[in-house]
Amino acid sequence: MNPLLIRNIISRSLLFCLSLILMSSCMSSFKHPMKPAPARIGSFSDVYKKELVRLPAPKEKVYAAVYSFRDQTGQYKLSENISNWSTAVTQGGTSVLMQSLEESGWFVTIEREGLSNLLNERRIIRQTQEQYQGEGSSLTPLLYAGVLIEGGIIAYESNIRTGGLGARYFGTGASGEYREDQVTVYLRAVSTSSGRILKTVHASKTMLSQKLDLGVFRYVSLKKLLEAETGYTFNEPAFVAVQEAIDKAVLALIVEGISEGLWQLEDPTDLEDPVIKDYYSEKDQSSKTDYLGNVSFTNTEKFSAGADFAPVLYDGDLGNGKVKPYGQVNVGFFRDKPFQLVWSLGVGNASNEDKYDVKMASSALSVQYDFFRNLSSTPYIQAGYGVLYQDYDRWFLHKPVWNDNVFQFMHLGLGYQFRMENSPLIFKGAVNSQLFFNDHLDGLSYGKYNDRLWYFSFGLEYRFNLIK
C-alpha cells in the first residue's frame, strides 16, 4: 500500500478520535443533561451552610415580624431584540427573608405578609366555635413582635464587568466570554415599642455568566471537510444571588446586634466563635475593597529597592536575535506620589545567531506612573533616559567612547505589579525596550529604524521609609 495513503489514513483517524474525545470530555465536564431532572429539595447558599447555621446559640430568641421585603429596583431583564417585561430579580424576597431569619436560630418569625388571610381564618374559626360550642370558646391571642425587619432589594446593576478571550489557528480555536451583574439588599431592625431604627446593614452578591466555545473547521483533504464544535454556557441564577445576599445581611444583622447589645449570646465566650471573628475580619477587609472586589490601600512608603531577572532579545540590523540572560537592580523614589522616579542598573549579554555577541551594562533613570495606584494590583508605564556600555571581550576592557561602545537610549516599559495585603513586597512583570538614539549599536547602520533591545522582566520589590 502507498505509504502516503497510510499516513493520511492514520492522521485522519487520529484527528477524528481526538475530536470525539474532546467533545465527550467537554460534555462530561459540562454535565450536559440527557434527560429531564426530577424535582428536588431547594438548595441553600454557601453563606447559609458555612456561616448562618453555625452561629452560636442566643440567650433568648427575638420575636420578629416581616411585613414586606420586596424588589425596589424596578429592573427588567436585559433583552437585545424584544421588549421583556420579566423582572430581573425575584418578587418573593419576603419568603426568602423569613426562611433565613427562621433558619438562623435567632428569631421567632411571626406571619405578617398574609396577615389579612390569617385574620379572616381566625374570624371563621371564632364564628364556628361560637355556633357549635357556645360563647365560652376563644382563640389564643396572636403573638406580637418586638422587632420589625424592614428593607428590600435596592439595587441591580448589569454588566459591571465583562470580558473575553479567544484564539484560532488554522481553523481550530476556542473562545470564552463572561459577564458579571450585582444585586444589593438592605435590612433594618426597627423597635416596635419606640419606632427607633436599631441597626441597618446591607450585603451585595455578584452573578456570573460564562460562555465557552471550542471548534474545529478545516479541510483534511481536497474534498473532505472536518467540522466539530462544542460549547458551554453558565448563568448564575438571580434567585440564588438574592438568597445569598439576604443570608449575608441576616448574618450581619445578628452579629452587629450582638456587638451593640441588642441581643445576647447564651454563652458570652462565644464572641470568639470562628463565624463571628470571620465576620469582623471580612468587614474590616470590605472597607478596603471597591465594588469590583479590588483591595485598595494608601501608599505611604517613599522608597523602594528591588531586583529583576530580565532576559534580553537583540533586535537590530544583523537580525535573528537570541534571548540572553540579563539582570538588574532598581531603586525607586517618591513611591507615595502619582509619578515616581526609578533608577536601574543592569548587566548581561546580547547576541544574535552569528556575528553579534557582547557583554553590556546599562543604567537608566525613568518616570513611572501607576494606573490604579491605590489598588493591590495595577498596570504601570515607564519612560526615561539611559546609557549602555558594551564590550566584545572582557568587561570594561576598552575605554568608554560615545557612539563607539557607549550608547544613549530612550527607555520605555509596560508592566503589571501585585502587592500582597499588609506586605511591603511587590511582585512585578514587564516588557521593556531600549530604543537607541543612533543605529551603531551592532556596528551596522542599515534601514530606517535604529537598533533596539527588548527585556522581559520578572522581579521583586521592597517598599520602605527611611524615617518612620
N, C-alpha and C positions, 0 to 999 in steps of 0.2 A: 504494500500500500504506500501511496505517496506520503513521505514524512511531513510535508507541508500540510496535507489534508488532516493527518493525525493530530498535528499541533493545533490546527484550527478547531477540530472537534473537541479536544481536551480543554482549550481555552474557553470555548463557548459553554461547555458543560460546567466548568468551574464558575464562570460568571453567573450562569443560571442558578447553580446551587447557592452561591453567595447571596444572590437576590432573594431566594426563598428563605434562607436562614435569617437574613436581615429583616425581612418582613415578618416572619414568625416571631423573632425575638422582640421586635417592636410591639407586635400585638400582645405578647405575653407581658411585656413590661408595662404597656399602657392599659392592660386589663380590658381589652376590647370585649364588650358584652356580646354574648352569643344567644342569649335568651332573656326574656323579661325577669326581673328580680322580684322576689316576694316582698311583702310588707315587712318592715322590721321596726323595732322599738327605736324611737328618736335618739340621735346621738347627742352627746354633751360636748361642750367646748373644752379646750385644754385648760383654761382658767378654772373651770368647774372641777375638773379631775385633779389638778395639781395644787390648787390653792383654796378655792371656796369651801369645799367639803372637808378640808384638812385644818380649818380654823379651830383653835381651842374652844372649849365649851363656855357659854356665857353664864354669869351668875344668875341671871333671870332673863327670860326671853322678852322681847319688846313686842307689844301689840301694835301692828302697823296696818294701815289701810291704803290701798291704791285705787283712786277713782279713775284716773286715765293716764296712760303713758303712750302718747301717740306720735305719729310721724309729723313733725313740724317743718319739714323741708319743702314739701310740695314738689319734690323732684320726680320726674318721669324717666323711664328707661330710655337710653340713647337708641336712636334708630336713624340710619342714614337715608333710607329710601321711603319710608312711610311714616305717617303720624302714629305714635304709640302712646296710648293713654294709660298704660300699666305703670304703677308706681315703682320707683327704683328700690324701695325698701318695704319691709313688711308693715302692714297696718295693725298687726296683732302684738305690738310691743307690750301692752298691759299684761297679757298672758305670760309672756316670757319673763317679765319682771317679777310677777307674783311667784312663778316657779323658782326663780333664782333666790328670792327672799326666803321662801319656804325651805329650799334645799340647803341653805347656808346653816340652818340650825340656830339662828339668832333671832328670828322673828316668828310671831304668830300672825299669819296673814289673814285679814278679815275681808270678806267679799263686799266690794262696793261698786264695781263696774256694772254688775247686774242687780243693783240694789232694788230697782223698781220691780223686777221679776221676783226677787226674794220677798219683798213686802206683800206683793199680790198673793203669793203662795201662802204666806203666814196668815193673811186675811181669810183665805179659803179654809185653811186648817182650823182657825178660830171659829168661823161660822159653822163648820161641820161639827166641831166639838160641842158648841153651844146647842146645836139642834138635837144631837143624839145623847149628849152626856150632861146637859144642864149648864147652869150659869157658873158652876164651881170650877170648870175646867179652864186651864190657861196655858199659854206657851211660856217657855223660859225667855227672859229678855235677851235682846241682841247684844253681842259684845261691842264695846266701843274701843276705839284706837287711841293710844297715847301719842302716836306719831303718824303723820301723813307723809307718804312718799310721793313726791311730785317730780315733774321733769318731762323729758321727751327726747326723741331723736332729732337733734337740732341742726345737723349738717350732713350732707352727702356730696363729696367732691369727686368728680370724674376726671380720669386721666391726669392724676397728679404726677405720674411718672410713666413714660412709655419708652420703648426701645426695641432693638432687634439686632440680629447678626446673621450673616449668611455668606456662603461661598459656593462657587460652582466651577468645575474644571472638566472640560471635555464631556459635557452633558451629564455629569454626575455632581450632585451637590446637596446641601442641606441649608435650611434657614430656620430661624426662630424669632418670635416676637413676644413681647409681654406688655402688659398694661396694669397699672395699679389705681384703684379707686379707694376712697376713705370715707368711713362713716363715724360720726361722733355723737355720743349720748351724754346728757346731763341728768344728775339726780340731786334732789334736795330733800332733807328731812325737816318737817315742819311740826312744831309743838302744837297739839290740838288745844291745850289749856291756855296758851298765850298767843299763838299765831307766830311766834318767833321762828325764824329760819335757823335751825340748829347747825346744819352743815350742808355744804354744796360740794359736789365732786363731779368730775367728768372723765370720760375714757374714750379712746379712739381705736379703731381697728381698720387696717388696710385690707383690700380684697384684690387678690392676684388673678390675672387672666393670662394664660400662656398658649402659644400656638407653635408647634414644631412640625416641619415638613422635611421629608427626605425623598429624593427621586433620582432615577437613572433614565436617561434618554440618549441613546447613541446607536449607531449602526455597527453591528458586529460583523457584517459582510456587506457586499454591494446591495443585496436585495432583502436583507434581514435586519429588522429594527428591534432593539430591546428597549422596552419601556416598563418601568416599575416605579411605584411611588407608595409612600405611606405617610401618615401624619397623626398628629395628636393635638387635641385642644382641651384645655382645662380652664374652667371658670369657677372660682371660689364662690359659693352661694352667698347672696347678700344676707339671707336669714342667719346663716352661720356667723357672719361677721357681726350682725346686730346682737345675736345671742352672746357672743364672746365679749363684746363691748359692755353689755348690760351686766354680765357676770363680773367683769373687772370693776365696774362702777359700784356694784353692791359690795364687793370686797373692800374697795377704798372707803366706802361709807362706814363699814363696820370698824375697820382699823382706825380711821380718823376719829370716829365716835369714841373708841376706847381711849385714845390719846387725850381727848378733850373732856373725858369724864361723863359723857352722855349715857354710856352703858359700861358695864364692868365684866371682867373675866371671872370665871368661877375660881380659878387659881391665879393670883397676881403674878406668880413667877412665869406664867405663860407668855409674858411680854417678850421673853427670849425665844419664843417659838420661831422656827425657821420661816414659816409663812409670813409672820409679822415683820421679822427682820428683813426678809427679801423684799417686802413691800416698801419699806423705808429706803432700802438701797436703790430700788427702782425709781422711787420718787425723787431721790437726790440726783440720779442719773438723768431723769426726764427734764430737769431744769437746765441741763447742758445739751439737750438734744433738740434738733429742729423737727419740723413736721415730716421730713423725709427720713428721719432716723439717723441723721449725721450728728456725731458728737462734736460739740464746739467747746472751745476753751480760750482763755485770754493769754496771748503771748506776752510773757514778762521777761524772758531771757534776752539779753542784748548781744550775746556772743555765741559762737558755735565752733566746733572743731570736728573734722571728720576725715574719712579715708574712702577712696573708691577704687574698685578694680574695673578698669575701662579698656577692654580690647579695642585696638585701633585698626582702621582699614584705610590704606592709602588709595587716593582717588586722584590720579594725575595723568600727565601726558604719556607716561610709559604703559599705563593700563594694567589690567589683571592684578589688582592689589590683593594682598594676603592679610588675613587677620593675625595681628601680632599682640603680645601682651603689653599692657601699659597700666600704670598705677599712679595715683595722685593723692595728695593731702589738701584739705581745704580749711580755710579759716573764714568765718562769717562775722560781719559787724552789722549793728543796727537791726538785729533779728526781730525786735519788737515793733518795727516800722513796716509800712506797706512796701517800700522799696529798700532793699538791703544790698550791702556790698559783700562780695565773695572773692577772696584771693586764693588762687590754686597754684600748686607746684607739682609737676608730674614728670616721670621718667619712663622710658620704654623703647620699643623698636617699631620701625615701619619698613615695609618692603613690598615688592611685587614678586612675580614668579621668576624674574630674570635678573635685571641689572641693578635694581634699586634695593638696597638693604642698609639701613642706617640706625645708629643709636641716637636718641634725641631726648632733650629735656626742655620743658616749656613752662612758662609762667603767665598767668592771666589775671586781670582784675575786671570783674563783671558786676553788673547790676542785676539783681534777681527780684522778680515780682511773683508773689503767690496769689493765685486767683481767688481762693477761699481761705484766707489766712487764719480765720477763727475756727476752722474745722479740723478734725483729726487727720483727714487726708485731703490733698489738694494737688492739682497740676500747677506747674510753675514754668516760667520762661526766664532765660538769661541772655544777656548781650554785653559784650565788653571787648577790651583790647588786650593783646598778649604778644609775647615774643617766643621764638623757638630756636634752640641751638641744636644742630645735628653734626654727627661725625661718622665717617665711614669706617674708621678703625677703632682706636681706644677712646674712652671717654675723655673729652677735652684735650685731645692730642694737638689740635690746631687752635691757633689764636682766633678769637671771635672776630668776624668781619661781616659788616652789614651786607645783606643780599648775596653773601657767599656761603656762609654756614650759619648765619643768624638772620631770621626772617620775622617780619611783623605779620600779624594776622588779626582778623576780627573773629571773636568767639560768639557763637550762637548756640543756644541749648533749649531743649524742651523736655521736661521731666515730670515725675509724679512722686510725691512723698507721703509717707504714712507714719503717724505718731501714735504710739500706744498710750492709753489713758494713764495719767499720773506718772508718766515716764519721761525723762529728758532725752530718750533715744528716738531717732527718726530714721526710718528706712527709706532709701531713695533709689530710683531707677530713672535713667535719662538717655537721650540721644543728643550728642554734642557734635559741633562741627567747627573746624578751624579753617576759615576762608582767607587765604594768604593774599597780601596786597600786590604781589607780582607772581610771575609764572616760572620762577627759577628754582623752586624747592628741589626738584629732581634733576636739575641741570639741563632740562629740555624745555624750550619755550615753543609751544605749538597750540594752535586753536585759539578760540576767543575766550575760553574760561581759564582762570588761574587754578593752580593746584589746591587740593583740599585734603583734609584728614577728617575721618569720621570716628567718633568714640561712642561705645555702647556701655554706659557705666552702671554699676551696681555698688551701693555703698551704705555706710552707716555714719550718722552724725550725732554729736552730743551737744545739747544746748545748755548754757550756763550763764551766770552773772559773776563778775569779778568781786563785787561788793554786795553782800546780802543786807 
